[in-house]
């Protein structure tokens, strides 16, 4: 237990260092995270609001929560590829549990989300959109999403350390997934005949719904919950097998 | 009980980006260094350690001798529990402290204070432990008010003094070193020397890689001579150095 506690404490400290590191010597520091996200949401909100002919009252709250919550998923996965590669110095010298490096990535992205999430209530306030009691569902939703991201980071980190083309591939794939997942566009725009294969089969759609609907006074469907949980269970099983088989080789790969 | 036991340990590195054929044919056996080989899939393998067996018990001070590439660093990494051997069994009992790279984890943009906590945590100390030793570390490193400044503003001597001061507050059971640490100007050097000697004396097991004959003869009671990743000679420090240095 002390090993676990100490490893998590170390991961937390390294994650905070990662966040601070990017903004050292800058005047407003990590507030840049919030500022650049706010500008992105405002600009995209206005432009896409016009393109999709959706009133800002509906579209801006949707887009703000969408982009901000998606950024947790997208950037955790991209950072996850580098989890072990970037920790080469530590891995080759210290006998640390492997999860120090992956938990570090997840915590770092959770901290970033913490900086961004303040924008969501501000947007709701500006356009006068209410937030309902459904917001409490964000807590279990967040836990399920983190459970999923955590295993993805382990698997991607390991595969990327072994095959160095993977980070580039994943980054390209995440760009495509960003467009085919309803992040910028509302899922209701998909004709119901196509909804099954375009949305239903996309695990990222379900994960995003778990985080997004609580803000938009919606309740994630049973399908959202079951598929996301199933994805976590299957993912962790595969991950644990992979760690058992290849975990000790990570030091040779980085 | 600190104890190290190696039975038939071999360590091989798969080289994924090497062009197997031409490299193997040209460098099948390098003059110094590990052996190159192919695994069943035709990938190039560097055999860094081969069939190593030995025991190290409490009280032993072991010097590792050998040419560059003989496997000293790889062996130190196996002893750090970083590399798990593909063949054989390496069992290492005891808390390990590695002074191989004392600057590991030091972030130049962070202040001296932040770095003491960072480095301390990496060495396995808790926040409270570091806190209780904080004043001692600052005093020893002679950094004074610079401790609140980013490490990038330090001279290289100050940087090393900080790294040395934090890295040497631990109480190791198994201490791993790559050459003796020597930091700072004349006055600091003496202080550092005393502290390091104390640390080495308090360790239950010391393993140090070195090219320095005097150091091994002075510090160690046993030496292992590595060649091509194999143990060429293992015995009393004086005997092995006599054979190695000729």
Interface residues (C-beta under 8 A of the other chain):
Chain A: X6 X9 X10 X13 X14 X17 X20 X21 X24 X25 X89 X90 X91 X92 X93 X94 X95 X162 X248 X249 X251 X252
Chain B: X13 X14 X16 X77 X80 X81 X82 X83 X84 X96 X98 X100 X101 X104 X105 X107 X109 X110 X117 X118 X121 X122 X124 X126 X127 X150
